[in-house]
Amino acid sequence: MIEQWRTDSAACCAPPVGPPPVLLLAGEAQSAKATRNFVREFVPYHVPGVSEEYVETVALVACELVTNAIRYGTEPGDSVRVVLDADDNRTRVEVHDPVRRRPRPRPVSHERDRGRGLIILDALCPGAWGVDDVPLGKAVWAEVKAT
């Protein structure tokens, strides 16, 4: 009986295989690059055979969410958390930050260098993004549909 329990418990408690679904990042501009690298490793591992174009689309969405979270949802010393979930139908990207203020679209402007993140989300994830309250802030999420 003890041997049976050891065999079963070893299987249930084995470390997960492949890249983990969560990445904790400092609230710094360099975190955008780390996010792209994280997506480029996670998505192809968990959805074998996915196109490079799809991976790059997910990387762009994740990078935009992280950049917005750092720019508008953190203060010095804060961190953001990226959570990925991928299957054959879609990849969900969530970015958690400690500020409850929700993102809002800005009017299109050719004069500003900023303010296009939500426009990009609308284009790449039409009707498939939003904001949820979480215990210590908010989670902005987007789902990229597989093609």
C-alpha positions as CSV (number, residue, x, y, z in Angstrom):
1,M,0.0,0.0,0.0
2,I,2.8,2.5,0.8
3,E,4.6,1.6,-2.4
4,Q,1.4,2.2,-4.4
5,W,0.9,5.6,-2.7
6,R,4.5,6.7,-3.5
7,T,4.1,5.7,-7.1
8,D,0.8,7.6,-7.4
9,S,2.0,10.7,-5.5
10,A,5.2,11.0,-7.6
11,A,3.1,11.1,-10.8
12,C,0.7,13.7,-9.4
13,C,3.4,16.0,-8.0
14,A,5.9,15.9,-10.9
15,P,6.9,19.3,-12.1
16,P,5.1,20.6,-15.1
17,V,6.7,19.9,-18.5
18,G,7.5,22.9,-20.8
19,P,7.4,26.6,-20.3
20,P,5.2,27.7,-17.3
21,P,2.1,29.7,-18.1
22,V,3.0,32.6,-15.8
23,L,5.7,35.2,-16.0
24,L,6.4,37.9,-13.3
25,L,8.0,41.0,-14.6
26,A,9.4,44.3,-13.2
27,G,7.4,47.3,-14.2
28,E,10.2,48.4,-16.6
29,A,10.3,49.0,-20.3
30,Q,12.7,46.0,-20.8
31,S,9.9,43.7,-19.7
32,A,8.3,44.1,-23.2
33,K,11.2,42.2,-24.8
34,A,11.0,39.5,-22.1
35,T,7.3,39.1,-22.8
36,R,7.9,38.6,-26.5
37,N,10.5,35.9,-25.8
38,F,8.1,34.3,-23.3
39,V,5.3,34.1,-25.9
40,R,7.7,32.8,-28.6
41,E,8.7,29.9,-26.3
42,F,5.3,29.1,-24.7
43,V,2.9,29.1,-27.7
44,P,4.8,26.8,-30.1
45,Y,5.5,24.4,-27.2
46,H,1.8,24.2,-26.1
47,V,0.3,24.3,-29.7
48,P,2.7,22.3,-31.9
49,G,2.6,23.2,-35.6
50,V,1.3,26.7,-35.1
51,S,2.5,29.2,-37.7
52,E,5.2,31.8,-37.0
53,E,2.8,34.5,-38.0
54,Y,0.3,33.4,-35.3
55,V,3.1,33.4,-32.7
56,E,4.2,36.9,-33.7
57,T,0.6,38.1,-33.5
58,V,0.3,36.7,-29.9
59,A,3.7,38.3,-29.1
60,L,2.5,41.7,-30.4
61,V,-0.7,41.5,-28.4
62,A,1.1,40.5,-25.2
63,C,3.7,43.2,-25.7
64,E,1.1,45.9,-26.1
65,L,-0.7,44.7,-23.0
66,V,2.5,44.7,-21.0
67,T,3.6,48.1,-22.3
68,N,0.2,49.6,-21.4
69,A,0.3,47.9,-17.9
70,I,3.7,49.3,-17.2
71,R,3.0,52.8,-18.6
72,Y,-0.5,53.3,-17.0
73,G,-0.8,50.6,-14.3
74,T,2.4,50.6,-12.3
75,E,4.5,52.9,-10.2
76,P,8.3,52.5,-9.5
77,G,8.9,49.1,-7.8
78,D,5.7,47.5,-9.0
79,S,5.5,44.4,-11.1
80,V,3.2,42.9,-13.7
81,R,2.2,39.3,-14.3
82,V,1.6,37.7,-17.7
83,V,-0.6,34.6,-17.8
84,L,-0.9,32.6,-21.0
85,D,-3.3,29.8,-22.0
86,A,-3.1,28.3,-25.4
87,D,-5.0,25.6,-27.3
88,D,-5.8,24.7,-30.9
89,N,-8.5,27.4,-31.0
90,R,-7.0,30.4,-29.4
91,T,-4.4,31.9,-27.1
92,R,-5.5,33.9,-24.2
93,V,-3.1,36.6,-22.8
94,E,-3.8,38.2,-19.4
95,V,-1.7,41.0,-17.9
96,H,-2.2,41.8,-14.3
97,D,-1.2,45.1,-12.8
98,P,-1.8,46.7,-9.4
99,V,-3.9,49.7,-10.6
100,R,-7.7,49.5,-10.9
101,R,-8.0,52.3,-13.4
102,R,-9.3,50.7,-16.6
103,P,-7.9,51.4,-20.1
104,R,-9.9,53.6,-22.3
105,P,-9.6,54.1,-26.1
106,R,-8.2,57.5,-27.3
107,P,-9.2,59.2,-30.5
108,V,-7.0,58.3,-33.4
109,S,-4.2,60.9,-33.8
110,H,-1.3,61.1,-36.2
111,E,0.4,63.7,-33.9
112,R,0.9,61.5,-30.8
113,D,3.4,58.7,-30.6
114,R,1.3,56.9,-28.0
115,G,-2.3,55.8,-27.5
116,R,-2.6,53.1,-30.2
117,G,-2.5,50.0,-28.0
118,L,-6.2,49.5,-27.8
119,I,-6.6,50.2,-31.5
120,I,-4.1,47.4,-32.1
121,L,-6.1,45.1,-29.8
122,D,-9.3,45.9,-31.6
123,A,-7.7,45.1,-34.9
124,L,-6.0,41.8,-33.8
125,C,-8.6,40.6,-31.3
126,P,-12.0,42.0,-32.5
127,G,-14.5,41.7,-29.7
128,A,-12.2,39.4,-27.8
129,W,-10.5,41.5,-25.1
130,G,-11.6,43.1,-21.9
131,V,-10.7,44.0,-18.3
132,D,-11.5,42.1,-15.1
133,D,-11.0,43.2,-11.5
134,V,-8.6,41.0,-9.6
135,P,-8.0,41.2,-5.8
136,L,-4.9,43.4,-6.1
137,G,-5.7,45.5,-9.3
138,K,-6.9,44.5,-12.7
139,A,-6.3,42.0,-15.5
140,V,-6.5,43.1,-19.1
141,W,-6.9,40.1,-21.3
142,A,-7.1,39.4,-25.0
143,E,-7.7,36.2,-27.0
144,V,-6.0,35.7,-30.4
145,K,-8.1,33.2,-32.5
146,A,-6.2,30.5,-34.3
147,T,-6.6,30.6,-38.0
